Amino acid sequence: MKVFVSVDMEGISGLTDPEEMRAGGRGYERGCELMTGDANAAIRAAFDAGAGQVVVTDAHGTGRNLRADLIDERCTLIRGPYKPMRMGEGLDASFDVALYVGYHARAGARCGVLNHTWMGREIQNVLLNGEVVGEIALMAGYAGSLGVPVGLVAGDEAACAEARDVLGGVETAAVKEGRDRYAAALIPPARARELIYERATRALRDPEGWRPLVLPAPYTLTVEWNATAIAQSCALIPGVRLTGGRTTEFSTGDYAEIVGLLGVCATIAGGIGCAGGQYG
């Protein structure tokens, strides 16, 4: 069995403050340790369930958050900025299943801890084929386009509920319950890691519970930005259309182009809106 693990940070156990997600912020270094701990719980479950290979991608921000010196030595770690497929870097059709750890709810989700979609300030909404989606659906769709099902989603309660809406009866592990965007009732990290391990192990030993998200092509990605400057700049990318003062649209038959475009647009938007920080 070959397992892909994508690890974001907002849904990691013990974390609620934007400063903990940002390099240089108060608590960030400890946040990286907590992120690595949650990742290791899923990695350990994968190997205990019989995986022969586990590939882990650092899916948060610049991709330099997981501690390479603390990560389970049996895995292969993909880290660093500007990865072409960002949160899905390293995933291909050779994998049997994907696990999503530390994921969060989409922008605007009620009681979603640090809820956003792709960018915390610059993006209001992302729509795929006319439906509002978050990162769970976007990345499950990418995995599905490669024929890879999702076996587990771990994050806050709102993210887990969103995962079940998107993927039906997929296994989930809720490590915290949001009180608002920046506050949550937490399961202490040690217990949260055991929960992730337990749910991941159960999922990996029951392939009938794996949920592929297969969306019919063509795909149309609509992004509602928070500023006209960002929309106009992104519309300079070949194939991207400006459909409103703050809205761009892109259509393709290749799902990988959707993921790649989001990464390029995020780079452009981040340069324009960097003064505002990641969340707002």
C-alpha distance (Angstrom), angle and dihedral (degrees) to the residues before:
residue distance angle dihedral
M1 . . .
K2 3.81 . .
V3 3.81 115.6 .
F4 3.81 130.0 -165.6
V5 3.82 118.1 -157.4
S6 3.81 120.5 -166.8
V7 3.81 112.8 -167.9
D8 3.80 123.2 -162.7
M9 3.81 123.4 177.7
E10 3.81 111.4 -136.9
G11 3.80 92.2 71.0
I12 3.80 95.4 48.1
S13 3.81 117.9 122.2
G14 3.79 116.4 -94.0
L15 3.83 97.0 15.8
T16 3.83 126.0 113.7
D17 3.81 107.5 135.5
P18 3.83 122.8 88.8
E19 3.81 88.5 -138.6
E20 3.80 88.4 64.6
M21 3.82 90.0 59.5
R22 3.80 97.8 49.8
A23 3.81 126.6 79.2
G24 3.78 107.2 -113.1
G25 3.80 92.9 20.7
R26 3.78 123.4 126.0
G27 3.81 108.0 -86.1
Y28 3.81 95.4 10.4
E29 3.81 96.6 122.9
R30 3.80 90.8 51.0
G31 3.81 88.0 46.3
C32 3.80 89.4 57.4
E33 3.79 89.8 53.1
L34 3.81 91.4 50.3
M35 3.80 90.3 47.8
T36 3.79 90.7 52.0
G37 3.81 90.6 48.7
D38 3.81 92.7 55.0
A39 3.81 90.3 45.8
N40 3.79 91.2 51.2
A41 3.80 90.8 53.4
A42 3.81 90.1 58.9
I43 3.81 92.8 42.2
R44 3.80 91.7 51.2
A45 3.80 90.2 49.4
A46 3.80 90.8 51.5
F47 3.78 94.3 52.8
D48 3.80 92.6 42.5
A49 3.82 88.3 52.4
G50 3.79 90.5 55.8
A51 3.80 105.7 -90.8
G52 3.77 115.2 161.3
Q53 3.79 94.1 -165.4
V54 3.81 133.2 22.1
V55 3.80 121.4 -172.2
V56 3.82 117.3 -167.7
T57 3.80 125.4 -164.8
D58 3.80 124.3 -163.0
A59 3.81 99.6 -129.9
H60 3.81 101.6 -179.9
G61 3.79 126.2 98.9
T62 3.78 111.5 -57.8
G63 3.80 91.8 2.2
R64 3.80 93.3 -118.2
N65 3.78 99.9 110.8
L66 3.80 109.3 91.2
R67 3.79 110.2 87.5
A68 3.79 107.3 -117.4
D69 3.81 89.8 -162.2
L70 3.82 92.9 54.0
I71 3.81 102.5 37.6
D72 3.81 118.0 108.4
E73 3.81 104.0 -81.7
R74 3.81 92.7 -138.6
C75 3.80 94.9 67.2
T76 3.79 132.8 77.1
L77 3.82 111.2 -121.0
I78 3.80 123.5 -151.5
R79 3.79 112.6 -164.1
G80 3.79 141.1 152.6
P81 3.82 138.1 79.7
Y82 3.79 130.7 -66.5
K83 3.78 96.6 26.6
P84 3.84 105.3 172.6
M85 3.81 94.5 -127.5
R86 3.81 94.1 32.4
M87 3.84 107.7 -168.0
G88 3.80 90.5 18.1
E89 3.79 98.6 44.7
G90 3.80 110.7 142.3
L91 3.79 96.3 21.3
D92 3.78 117.9 124.9
A93 3.79 139.3 152.9
S94 3.83 92.6 -83.1
F95 3.82 92.3 76.0
D96 3.78 121.7 96.5
V97 3.81 97.4 -154.2
A98 3.81 143.7 -4.3
L99 3.81 127.5 -135.8
Y100 3.81 120.6 -159.8
V101 3.81 114.9 -155.2
G102 3.81 127.8 -178.3
Y103 3.80 93.0 14.9
H104 3.81 123.0 156.8
A105 3.80 139.1 -154.7
R106 3.79 123.7 -87.9
A107 3.78 124.9 -92.5
G108 3.80 112.5 -66.1
A109 3.81 96.2 15.6
R110 3.79 110.0 152.2
C111 3.81 111.2 -110.3
G112 3.79 90.9 -2.7
V113 3.79 107.8 152.1
L114 3.82 108.3 -122.3
N115 3.81 88.3 -14.3
H116 3.80 117.0 -168.5
T117 3.78 140.2 124.6
W118 3.80 116.1 -114.8
M119 3.84 93.6 -43.3
G120 3.79 127.8 36.7
R121 3.81 101.2 -144.4
E122 3.78 108.8 11.8
I123 3.83 100.4 56.2
Q124 3.79 125.1 61.5
N125 3.81 97.8 178.9
V126 3.78 142.0 -10.7
L127 3.79 120.7 -150.7
L128 3.78 126.9 -168.0
N129 3.79 114.5 -162.3
G130 3.80 88.6 -16.6
E131 3.83 96.3 -51.3
V132 3.81 122.3 112.1
V133 3.80 107.9 -117.5
G134 3.79 139.7 178.7
E135 3.76 132.5 -152.1
I136 3.80 92.4 -80.9
A137 3.80 92.2 60.9
L138 3.81 93.5 39.0
M139 3.80 93.7 53.1
A140 3.81 94.8 38.4
G141 3.79 86.7 53.1
Y142 3.79 90.7 51.8
A143 3.80 91.3 50.1
G144 3.80 89.9 46.8
S145 3.79 91.6 51.9
L146 3.81 86.6 60.2
G147 3.80 92.7 46.5
V148 3.82 92.8 -106.8
P149 3.83 119.1 134.5
V150 3.80 126.0 -147.5
G151 3.80 114.3 -116.9
L152 3.82 102.1 -180.0
V153 3.78 141.9 12.0
A154 3.83 117.2 -165.5
G155 3.80 123.1 -174.7
D156 3.77 139.8 89.0
E157 3.81 121.9 -23.1
A158 3.81 93.0 -99.0
A159 3.80 90.9 53.1
C160 3.80 91.3 49.4
A161 3.80 91.2 50.1
E162 3.80 89.5 49.6
A163 3.81 90.2 49.9
R164 3.80 91.0 53.6
D165 3.81 90.2 48.9
V166 3.79 90.4 52.0
L167 3.80 100.1 36.9
G168 3.79 105.8 24.9
G169 3.79 113.8 -137.9
V170 3.80 97.3 5.7
E171 3.81 115.1 151.8
T172 3.81 113.2 -101.4
A173 3.81 137.8 -173.8
A174 3.82 115.9 -156.7
V175 3.81 108.8 -160.1
K176 3.82 96.4 175.6
E177 3.80 140.6 12.2
G178 3.78 118.2 -135.2
R179 3.78 122.1 -123.1
D180 3.80 90.3 179.8
R181 3.79 136.2 -29.1
Y182 3.79 93.4 -66.8
A183 3.81 102.8 27.1
A184 3.79 133.6 65.6
A185 3.78 145.5 164.1
L186 3.79 102.1 -113.2
I187 3.75 136.1 -149.2
P188 3.83 103.4 -143.1
P189 3.82 109.6 -104.3
A190 3.81 96.2 -112.0
R191 3.81 91.2 57.3
A192 3.80 91.8 39.9
R193 3.79 90.9 56.5
E194 3.77 91.2 51.7
L195 3.81 88.5 51.0
I196 3.80 91.5 51.0
Y197 3.80 90.4 47.6
E198 3.80 92.5 48.5
R199 3.81 95.3 47.3
A200 3.81 94.0 42.6
T201 3.79 91.6 49.5
R202 3.79 91.3 49.1
A203 3.80 91.2 48.3
L204 3.79 95.6 47.8
R205 3.80 92.2 50.0
D206 3.81 91.2 52.8
P207 3.82 109.5 54.9
E208 3.80 90.3 173.9
G209 3.80 86.8 72.4
W210 3.81 94.1 56.7
R211 3.79 110.9 112.7
P212 3.83 121.1 -149.7
L213 3.79 116.0 -164.4
V214 3.78 106.3 -148.1
L215 3.79 112.9 -177.7
P216 3.81 120.1 -171.5
A217 3.80 117.5 -115.6
P218 2.97 141.6 -90.4
Y219 3.78 99.8 66.9
T220 3.79 125.8 -156.9
L221 3.79 117.8 -162.9
T222 3.80 116.7 -161.7
V223 3.80 120.2 -173.1
E224 3.79 123.6 -167.8
W225 3.81 104.8 -156.6
N226 3.78 125.7 -163.8
A227 3.80 94.2 -127.3
T228 3.79 137.3 43.5
A229 3.82 90.4 -137.8
I230 3.80 91.7 61.8
A231 3.81 93.5 46.7
Q232 3.79 92.6 48.9
S233 3.80 92.6 48.2
C234 3.83 93.5 48.3
A235 3.81 89.7 48.6
L236 3.82 88.1 66.3
I237 3.82 88.3 71.3
P238 3.83 108.2 99.5
G239 3.80 110.3 -100.5
V240 3.82 95.3 18.6
R241 3.81 114.0 115.2
L242 3.80 128.6 -158.1
T243 3.82 104.6 -131.7
G244 3.82 98.9 168.9
G245 3.75 140.4 1.5
R246 3.83 91.6 -79.5
T247 3.82 101.6 13.4
T248 3.80 132.4 94.2
E249 3.79 130.9 -175.7
F250 3.78 134.0 -161.6
S251 3.82 130.3 -179.2
T252 3.79 129.0 -163.9
G253 3.78 143.5 150.5
D254 3.82 92.2 -135.1
Y255 3.82 115.1 76.9
A256 3.80 91.6 -160.2
E257 3.80 87.6 66.9
I258 3.81 89.2 58.8
V259 3.81 91.8 55.9
G260 3.79 93.3 42.0
L261 3.80 92.4 49.3
L262 3.80 91.9 51.5
G263 3.79 88.6 55.9
V264 3.81 93.7 49.7
C265 3.81 92.6 45.9
A266 3.80 90.5 48.9
T267 3.80 89.6 55.2
I268 3.81 90.8 51.6
A269 3.79 93.6 43.8
G270 3.78 92.9 46.3
G271 3.78 90.7 54.6
I272 3.80 91.8 52.0
G273 3.79 97.3 41.2
C274 3.82 101.2 32.1
A275 3.79 93.3 115.8
G276 3.79 90.4 68.0
G277 3.79 98.1 56.8
Q278 3.80 127.0 -132.5
Y279 3.79 101.6 -64.5
G280 3.77 134.0 42.9
